[in-house]
Amino acid sequence: MSLGELLKELRGDESLRDAAKRMDITFSYLAMLERGTDRRTGNAIKPTPETLQRIATAYQYDYIKLIYVAGLSDEPTYNPALKEPFPHNPSLQQWYKSLPQCNEKDVEKLKIIWEVLS
């Protein structure tokens, strides 16, 4: 699956403008990412890691998967054949997947709590 196809799938019925606003990018840039090419030049669009992070946060999608799909990593850091984390504990898996949407202060608090518990 290409990055453009994945982004279209993740956006679903949401408008380009609404999705782009949540990512703090222009809707025309998001449209180009979904097409995979710049209409003006015909060149392939390669988003920056920072843009991919914004997309991952907005769609609550795994950043590493986006890096891999976008072709920004020569090494397959993500293997779709691998199992999801915590396959036998759905509540822990759901909590783990929610971490990318947390802000930095929340993650710092979690780190402090973990250090106290350890």
Backbone as CSV, one residue per row, in Angstrom:
resi,resn,N_x,N_y,N_z,CA_x,CA_y,CA_z,C_x,C_y,C_z
1,MET,0.856,-1.183,0.000,0.000,0.000,0.000,0.898,1.241,0.000
2,SER,0.550,2.191,-0.833,1.334,3.428,-0.895,0.936,4.362,0.245
3,LEU,1.768,5.359,0.486,1.461,6.342,1.522,0.148,7.050,1.202
4,GLY,-0.037,7.437,-0.056,-1.258,8.129,-0.449,-2.503,7.305,-0.185
5,GLU,-2.444,6.028,-0.532,-3.585,5.135,-0.291,-3.866,5.012,1.200
6,LEU,-2.808,4.877,1.988,-2.982,4.773,3.437,-3.604,6.043,4.012
7,LEU,-3.124,7.201,3.562,-3.659,8.458,4.075,-5.136,8.627,3.722
8,LYS,-5.512,8.251,2.511,-6.926,8.316,2.116,-7.772,7.406,3.005
9,GLU,-7.251,6.209,3.253,-7.967,5.253,4.097,-8.117,5.798,5.526
10,LEU,-7.044,6.357,6.060,-7.090,6.893,7.422,-8.039,8.085,7.533
11,ARG,-8.088,8.904,6.492,-8.958,10.088,6.513,-10.419,9.698,6.442
12,GLY,-10.720,8.637,5.732,-12.100,8.182,5.619,-13.004,9.242,5.018
13,ASP,-14.098,9.545,5.718,-15.085,10.521,5.242,-14.765,11.953,5.650
14,GLU,-13.726,12.137,6.433,-13.367,13.480,6.881,-12.890,14.309,5.684
15,SER,-13.231,15.576,5.660,-12.809,16.429,4.560,-11.305,16.674,4.618
16,LEU,-10.728,16.968,3.459,-9.300,17.305,3.405,-8.997,18.506,4.292
17,ARG,-9.866,19.506,4.233,-9.641,20.728,5.017,-9.639,20.443,6.520
18,ASP,-10.602,19.649,6.987,-10.665,19.343,8.418,-9.456,18.524,8.872
19,ALA,-9.100,17.526,8.074,-7.947,16.690,8.435,-6.664,17.518,8.442
20,ALA,-6.484,18.329,7.413,-5.271,19.149,7.318,-5.189,20.149,8.465
21,LYS,-6.326,20.684,8.859,-6.346,21.651,9.965,-5.867,20.992,11.259
22,ARG,-6.308,19.751,11.493,-5.872,19.033,12.700,-4.370,18.753,12.670
23,MET,-3.804,18.635,11.469,-2.373,18.349,11.321,-1.531,19.607,11.250
24,ASP,-2.185,20.741,11.123,-1.510,22.027,10.958,-0.669,22.041,9.681
25,ILE,-1.268,21.499,8.597,-0.680,21.598,7.268,-1.779,22.106,6.333
26,THR,-1.430,22.513,5.130,-2.449,22.999,4.206,-3.197,21.820,3.587
27,PHE,-4.457,22.071,3.250,-5.233,20.989,2.645,-4.676,20.625,1.264
28,SER,-4.087,21.591,0.564,-3.520,21.289,-0.748,-2.299,20.370,-0.613
29,TYR,-1.522,20.561,0.455,-0.373,19.673,0.691,-0.855,18.266,1.038
30,LEU,-1.892,18.172,1.854,-2.449,16.859,2.195,-2.979,16.177,0.935
31,ALA,-3.626,16.933,0.064,-4.120,16.364,-1.198,-2.962,15.824,-2.035
32,MET,-1.854,16.575,-2.080,-0.680,16.114,-2.824,-0.101,14.841,-2.201
33,LEU,-0.079,14.793,-0.871,0.421,13.586,-0.204,-0.451,12.386,-0.560
34,GLU,-1.759,12.593,-0.588,-2.661,11.502,-0.933,-2.505,11.080,-2.396
35,ARG,-2.245,12.028,-3.287,-2.013,11.714,-4.703,-0.636,11.078,-4.908
36,GLY,0.315,11.504,-4.076,1.673,10.996,-4.192,2.572,11.831,-5.081
37,THR,1.987,12.800,-5.778,2.784,13.647,-6.670,2.321,15.093,-6.581
38,ASP,3.235,15.965,-6.947,2.934,17.392,-7.047,2.400,17.632,-8.452
39,ARG,1.167,18.102,-8.564,0.555,18.312,-9.881,1.333,19.318,-10.727
40,ARG,1.949,20.285,-10.069,2.671,21.323,-10.822,3.917,20.780,-11.496
41,THR,4.620,19.887,-10.801,5.898,19.402,-11.314,5.858,17.938,-11.747
42,GLY,4.916,17.190,-11.217,4.856,15.760,-11.494,5.822,14.954,-10.651
43,ASN,6.554,15.633,-9.776,7.524,14.955,-8.911,6.826,14.275,-7.738
44,ALA,7.436,13.199,-7.269,6.916,12.496,-6.102,7.028,13.396,-4.864
45,ILE,6.066,13.287,-4.001,6.050,14.049,-2.750,6.666,13.192,-1.649
46,LYS,7.647,13.724,-0.965,8.274,13.039,0.171,8.094,13.910,1.408
47,PRO,7.189,13.547,2.296,6.986,14.348,3.501,8.168,14.238,4.450
48,THR,8.334,15.252,5.274,9.394,15.231,6.277,8.963,14.353,7.446
49,PRO,9.918,13.892,8.247,9.545,13.140,9.455,8.617,13.949,10.368
50,GLU,8.817,15.267,10.424,7.955,16.111,11.272,6.514,16.094,10.767
51,THR,6.334,16.150,9.448,4.988,16.080,8.875,4.361,14.728,9.166
52,LEU,5.141,13.671,9.031,4.614,12.340,9.321,4.220,12.211,10.789
53,GLN,4.960,12.870,11.677,4.603,12.842,13.095,3.257,13.538,13.312
54,ARG,3.042,14.660,12.643,1.759,15.373,12.750,0.615,14.500,12.243
55,ILE,0.865,13.811,11.138,-0.155,12.926,10.569,-0.441,11.776,11.526
56,ALA,0.613,11.165,12.054,0.440,10.044,12.986,-0.369,10.470,14.202
57,THR,-0.066,11.647,14.726,-0.796,12.148,15.901,-2.251,12.418,15.553
58,ALA,-2.489,13.067,14.424,-3.856,13.412,14.035,-4.713,12.172,13.799
59,TYR,-4.139,11.166,13.189,-4.891,9.945,12.884,-4.748,8.863,13.953
60,GLN,-3.972,9.150,14.989,-3.683,8.175,16.038,-3.155,6.880,15.403
61,TYR,-2.152,7.071,14.559,-1.568,5.966,13.805,-0.091,5.846,14.164
62,ASP,0.451,4.676,14.045,1.836,4.415,14.425,2.811,5.186,13.524
63,TYR,3.615,6.028,14.145,4.584,6.864,13.433,5.602,6.013,12.665
64,ILE,6.089,4.960,13.271,7.090,4.103,12.635,6.516,3.466,11.373
65,LYS,5.251,3.086,11.413,4.615,2.519,10.224,4.577,3.561,9.102
66,LEU,4.264,4.799,9.450,4.227,5.858,8.432,5.612,6.090,7.825
67,ILE,6.645,6.090,8.658,8.019,6.257,8.175,8.349,5.162,7.157
68,TYR,7.969,3.957,7.476,8.244,2.826,6.597,7.456,2.941,5.289
69,VAL,6.162,3.195,5.384,5.310,3.295,4.198,5.748,4.460,3.309
70,ALA,6.192,5.559,3.928,6.632,6.731,3.164,7.990,6.513,2.492
71,GLY,8.666,5.435,2.840,9.952,5.144,2.226,11.089,5.966,2.786
72,LEU,10.917,6.502,3.993,11.987,7.300,4.596,12.999,6.447,5.342
73,SER,12.762,5.156,5.395,13.689,4.261,6.055,14.079,3.156,5.085
74,ASP,15.382,2.966,4.898,15.862,1.877,4.045,15.662,0.534,4.725
75,GLU,15.676,0.572,6.038,15.511,-0.642,6.818,14.045,-0.813,7.155
76,PRO,13.519,-2.002,7.017,12.121,-2.209,7.377,11.938,-2.197,8.890
77,THR,11.808,-0.992,9.449,11.643,-0.876,10.892,10.281,-1.364,11.332
78,TYR,9.380,-1.468,10.379,8.062,-1.996,10.703,7.788,-3.186,9.803
79,ASN,7.438,-4.269,10.392,7.079,-5.464,9.645,5.622,-5.772,9.934
80,PRO,4.720,-5.617,8.940,3.303,-5.831,9.199,2.981,-7.251,9.645
81,ALA,3.899,-8.183,9.407,3.644,-9.552,9.829,3.801,-9.730,11.336
82,LEU,4.476,-8.772,11.980,4.652,-8.871,13.425,3.326,-8.641,14.141
83,LYS,3.183,-9.283,15.272,1.952,-9.129,16.047,1.891,-7.760,16.712
84,GLU,0.697,-7.354,17.034,0.498,-6.132,17.804,1.090,-6.337,19.198
85,PRO,1.481,-5.249,19.865,2.001,-5.404,21.230,0.901,-5.886,22.170
86,PHE,1.272,-6.653,23.138,0.378,-7.155,24.182,-0.844,-7.888,23.599
87,PRO,-0.614,-8.910,22.780,-1.734,-9.578,22.108,-2.740,-10.238,23.048
88,HIS,-2.325,-10.561,24.273,-3.223,-11.249,25.200,-3.848,-10.321,26.232
89,ASN,-3.620,-9.025,26.073,-4.170,-8.064,27.027,-4.744,-6.867,26.263
90,PRO,-5.998,-6.964,25.817,-6.594,-5.896,25.008,-6.624,-4.527,25.691
91,SER,-6.835,-4.499,27.002,-6.893,-3.190,27.667,-5.513,-2.531,27.684
92,LEU,-4.465,-3.316,27.904,-3.106,-2.777,27.867,-2.741,-2.359,26.438
93,GLN,-3.170,-3.136,25.467,-2.920,-2.796,24.067,-3.596,-1.473,23.700
94,GLN,-4.825,-1.291,24.132,-5.550,-0.046,23.852,-4.842,1.137,24.522
95,TRP,-4.414,0.958,25.764,-3.709,2.029,26.466,-2.408,2.368,25.737
96,TYR,-1.664,1.351,25.325,-0.394,1.552,24.625,-0.595,2.330,23.329
97,LYS,-1.658,2.001,22.592,-1.933,2.680,21.327,-2.350,4.132,21.533
98,SER,-2.844,4.466,22.719,-3.271,5.842,22.983,-2.099,6.755,23.334
99,LEU,-0.941,6.206,23.622,0.208,7.014,24.039,0.621,8.087,23.029
100,PRO,0.633,7.809,21.709,1.069,8.861,20.775,0.225,10.129,20.827
101,GLN,-1.010,10.039,21.282,-1.843,11.237,21.335,-1.656,12.007,22.645
102,CYS,-0.890,11.465,23.564,-0.634,12.159,24.828,0.332,13.319,24.589
103,ASN,0.170,14.348,25.403,1.116,15.451,25.282,2.378,15.124,26.092
104,GLU,3.403,15.926,25.902,4.700,15.649,26.513,4.634,15.634,28.042
105,LYS,3.844,16.531,28.624,3.746,16.572,30.091,3.145,15.282,30.636
106,ASP,2.139,14.747,29.949,1.531,13.492,30.397,2.541,12.346,30.349
107,VAL,3.332,12.310,29.293,4.342,11.259,29.168,5.405,11.407,30.259
108,GLU,5.781,12.654,30.570,6.741,12.883,31.657,6.178,12.390,32.987
109,LYS,4.899,12.629,33.242,4.258,12.148,34.467,4.276,10.622,34.528
110,LEU,3.979,9.988,33.393,4.012,8.526,33.340,5.413,7.999,33.639
111,LYS,6.420,8.687,33.127,7.804,8.276,33.370,8.133,8.360,34.861
112,ILE,7.709,9.432,35.497,7.960,9.606,36.951,7.253,8.498,37.727
113,ILE,5.999,8.221,37.365,5.263,7.166,38.053,5.966,5.818,37.873
114,TRP,6.427,5.547,36.644,7.129,4.297,36.389,8.399,4.206,37.228
115,GLU,9.138,5.310,37.325,10.371,5.303,38.114,10.082,5.056,39.593
116,VAL,8.992,5.608,40.091,8.619,5.377,41.487,8.252,3.909,41.700
117,LEU,7.495,3.357,40.768,7.070,1.974,40.894,8.233,0.992,40.735
118,SER,9.213,1.379,39.927,10.359,0.479,39.703,11.235,0.489,40.914
